[in-house]
Amino acid sequence: MKPAPFEYLRADTLDDACKFLATHGAEAKLIAGGQSLVPMLAMRLLRPAWLIDIGEIAALARVVIDPDAITIGACARQHVLAAHDGLAAALPVLGQALAWVGHEQTRNRGTLGGSLVHADPSAELPLVAVMLDARLALQSTARGTRVLSAREFFTGPMSTLMEPDECLVEVRFERWSAPCVGSAFDEVAIRHGDFALASACAQVAIDAAGRCERVALALGGVAGAPLDCSVQAASLVGSVPDDGAVDALAQAVAGGLEPPGDLHASAEYRRSLAQTLCARVLRAACARARGALTEAR
Ligand SMILES: Cc1cc2nc3c(=O)[nH]c(=O)nc-3n(C[C@H](O)[C@H](O)[C@H](O)COP(=O)(O)OP(=O)(O)OC[C@H]3O[C@@H](n4cnc5c(N)ncnc54)[C@H](O)[C@@H]3O)c2cc1C
C-alpha cells in the first residue's frame, strides 16, 4: 500500500522542528530514520498531514562520553552506535543489544530516538534504556526541556509519556562507577532480525572479592512495555552470585510474569523463555564482570 498524501518538511535545527510541532503537532509526525514510521504510513495506520524530517540535524546525533555518563543524541544512527569504539568500552550493553535490532539495512537508517519513541514492547533499545534507567530529554516550544526516566517513559505498547508537540533530544546513560562491570543481552526470535518473542538484559557490578555490588535486570516481550526487574534482582547484592542464586532469581522473576500469548508464542512459552533468558544474561554479565576483575589484577 502507499501512504496517504502528506507534506514534507526538513528541519535544519531542533528549534525549527519544535516550532513547527507547536503549531501543527496534532497533525504532524517527526521522521528520523523512517524504519518504523514508513511501514506505519504505508499500512495507513497513521495519516499525518505533515512529516517533519529531523534525521539530518547534526546536533541531535552527538555521542558524548563523560566519566560519569554517556549522552547520545536521539538521531544518532544505530549503525554508528554499533561501530563506535568508545561506546563499546563505555556502554557495551548497547552494542550487545544493537546486534539484535533488525538488519544492517534498517540499522543504517534507524536511530536510537526513533526506536525509543516507537516503543515496541519487544524492541531492544527501550529494554536497555529501562534496564539502565536512562534519562530522556524532551523539548517543546511551550514547556522547554523536561527530563523523564526511561522507567516512567514507556506506558504500554507503542505508548509513552511524550506529548505531540515534543521532540526527544537526547538520552543519558549513567556509567556505573565500580571498576568491574559486566553486561549481557539475549533474546529469542523466530528469525534473526524479527522482533523478539522474549528478551532480557542485565548489568552486574562486583567488588574485589567477587561479591555483587549492584545489579540491573529487565525483560522484553513479556508485558506491554519493557519490564524492570531490578528490585527482584537486588537479592543478588552482597553475595557471590552462583548458579543456584541466579536460577532461583530467574524462577522467581518468571513466576511473577503474566506475558501475552499470541499466534507466535503462548503465554506459558514466553514465561519459560523469560526464565531461561533471565538466567542466561545474569550468568553472562557476572562472567564478564569476573573477567574484568581478573584483567584489573
Ligand atoms: C525489516 C525491519 C525489521 C525490524 N526489526 C526490528 C527489531 O528487531 N528490533 C527493533 O527494535 N526494531 C526493529 N525494526 C524497527 C526499526 O528498526 C526501529 O524501530 C527503528 O530503528 C526506529 O527508528 P527510526 O529512526 O527509523 O524511527 P522513525 O521510523 O523515523 O520514527 C519512529 C517513531 O518515532 C517518532 N520519532 C522519531 N524520532 C523522534 C524524536 N527524536 N522525537 C520524537 N519523536 C520521534 C516518529 O514520529 C515515529 O512515531 C525493524 C524495522 C524493519 C523495517
The ligand as an SDF file (V2000), in Angstrom:
LIG
                    3D

 53 58  0  0  0  0  0  0  0  0999 V2000
   12.5460   -5.1520    8.4220 C   0  0  0  0  0  0  0  0  0  0  0  0
   12.5440   -4.4490    9.7440 C   0  0  0  0  0  0  0  0  0  0  0  0
   12.9690   -5.1290   10.8800 C   0  0  0  0  0  0  0  0  0  0  0  0
   12.9810   -4.5030   12.1100 C   0  0  0  0  0  0  0  0  0  0  0  0
   13.4040   -5.1910   13.2070 N   0  0  0  0  0  0  0  0  0  0  0  0
   13.4750   -4.5560   14.4060 C   0  0  0  0  0  0  0  0  0  0  0  0
   13.9720   -5.2090   15.5620 C   0  0  0  0  0  0  0  0  0  0  0  0
   14.3530   -6.3770   15.5330 O   0  0  0  0  0  0  0  0  0  0  0  0
   14.0130   -4.5170   16.7210 N   0  0  0  0  0  0  0  0  0  0  0  0
   13.6010   -3.1940   16.8160 C   0  0  0  0  0  0  0  0  0  0  0  0
   13.6540   -2.6020   17.8890 O   0  0  0  0  0  0  0  0  0  0  0  0
   13.1380   -2.5390   15.7330 N   0  0  0  0  0  0  0  0  0  0  0  0
   13.0620   -3.1830   14.5450 C   0  0  0  0  0  0  0  0  0  0  0  0
   12.5670   -2.5250   13.4640 N   0  0  0  0  0  0  0  0  0  0  0  0
   12.0490   -1.1620   13.6380 C   0  0  0  0  0  0  0  0  0  0  0  0
   13.0540   -0.1100   13.4570 C   0  0  0  0  0  0  0  0  0  0  0  0
   14.2870   -0.5470   13.0070 O   0  0  0  0  0  0  0  0  0  0  0  0
   13.2530    0.7160   14.7200 C   0  0  0  0  0  0  0  0  0  0  0  0
   12.1450    0.8820   15.4950 O   0  0  0  0  0  0  0  0  0  0  0  0
   13.7270    1.9950   14.1740 C   0  0  0  0  0  0  0  0  0  0  0  0
   15.0590    1.9510   14.3250 O   0  0  0  0  0  0  0  0  0  0  0  0
   13.0870    3.2680   14.6240 C   0  0  0  0  0  0  0  0  0  0  0  0
   13.9660    4.3410   14.4050 O   0  0  0  0  0  0  0  0  0  0  0  0
   13.7490    5.3480   13.2010 P   0  0  0  0  0  0  0  0  0  0  0  0
   14.7850    6.3830   13.3670 O   0  0  0  0  0  0  0  0  0  0  0  0
   13.7000    4.6320   11.9230 O   0  0  0  0  0  0  0  0  0  0  0  0
   12.3100    5.9460   13.6090 O   0  0  0  0  0  0  0  0  0  0  0  0
   11.1700    6.5170   12.6730 P   0  0  0  0  0  0  0  0  0  0  0  0
   10.5560    5.3990   11.9180 O   0  0  0  0  0  0  0  0  0  0  0  0
   11.6570    7.6880   11.8950 O   0  0  0  0  0  0  0  0  0  0  0  0
   10.1660    7.0350   13.8110 O   0  0  0  0  0  0  0  0  0  0  0  0
    9.5260    6.1300   14.6770 C   0  0  0  0  0  0  0  0  0  0  0  0
    8.5890    6.9290   15.5880 C   0  0  0  0  0  0  0  0  0  0  0  0
    9.3250    7.7670   16.4450 O   0  0  0  0  0  0  0  0  0  0  0  0
    8.9970    9.1530   16.2460 C   0  0  0  0  0  0  0  0  0  0  0  0
   10.2660    9.8560   16.3990 N   0  0  0  0  0  0  0  0  0  0  0  0
   11.4450    9.5390   15.7990 C   0  0  0  0  0  0  0  0  0  0  0  0
   12.4270   10.3070   16.3100 N   0  0  0  0  0  0  0  0  0  0  0  0
   11.8600   11.1230   17.2330 C   0  0  0  0  0  0  0  0  0  0  0  0
   12.3600   12.1260   18.1090 C   0  0  0  0  0  0  0  0  0  0  0  0
   13.6620   12.4450   18.1610 N   0  0  0  0  0  0  0  0  0  0  0  0
   11.4820   12.7540   18.9270 N   0  0  0  0  0  0  0  0  0  0  0  0
   10.1700   12.4310   18.9040 C   0  0  0  0  0  0  0  0  0  0  0  0
    9.6420   11.5090   18.1030 N   0  0  0  0  0  0  0  0  0  0  0  0
   10.4820   10.8370   17.2840 C   0  0  0  0  0  0  0  0  0  0  0  0
    8.3510    9.2120   14.8930 C   0  0  0  0  0  0  0  0  0  0  0  0
    7.4370   10.2950   14.8070 O   0  0  0  0  0  0  0  0  0  0  0  0
    7.6440    7.8690   14.8420 C   0  0  0  0  0  0  0  0  0  0  0  0
    6.4400    7.9500   15.5680 O   0  0  0  0  0  0  0  0  0  0  0  0
   12.5450   -3.1360   12.2070 C   0  0  0  0  0  0  0  0  0  0  0  0
   12.1430   -2.4320   11.0670 C   0  0  0  0  0  0  0  0  0  0  0  0
   12.1410   -3.0810    9.8460 C   0  0  0  0  0  0  0  0  0  0  0  0
   11.7010   -2.2940    8.6390 C   0  0  0  0  0  0  0  0  0  0  0  0
  1  2  1  0
  2  3  1  0
  2 52  2  0
  3  4  2  0
  4  5  1  0
  4 50  1  0
  5  6  2  0
  6  7  1  0
  6 13  1  0
  7  8  2  0
  7  9  1  0
  9 10  1  0
 10 11  2  0
 10 12  1  0
 12 13  2  0
 13 14  1  0
 14 15  1  0
 14 50  1  0
 15 16  1  0
 16 17  1  0
 16 18  1  0
 18 19  1  0
 18 20  1  0
 20 21  1  0
 20 22  1  0
 22 23  1  0
 23 24  1  0
 24 25  2  0
 24 26  1  0
 24 27  1  0
 27 28  1  0
 28 29  2  0
 28 30  1  0
 28 31  1  0
 31 32  1  0
 32 33  1  0
 33 34  1  0
 33 48  1  0
 34 35  1  0
 35 36  1  0
 35 46  1  0
 36 37  1  0
 36 45  1  0
 37 38  2  0
 38 39  1  0
 39 40  1  0
 39 45  2  0
 40 41  1  0
 40 42  2  0
 42 43  1  0
 43 44  2  0
 44 45  1  0
 46 47  1  0
 46 48  1  0
 48 49  1  0
 50 51  2  0
 51 52  1  0
 52 53  1  0
M  END
$$$$
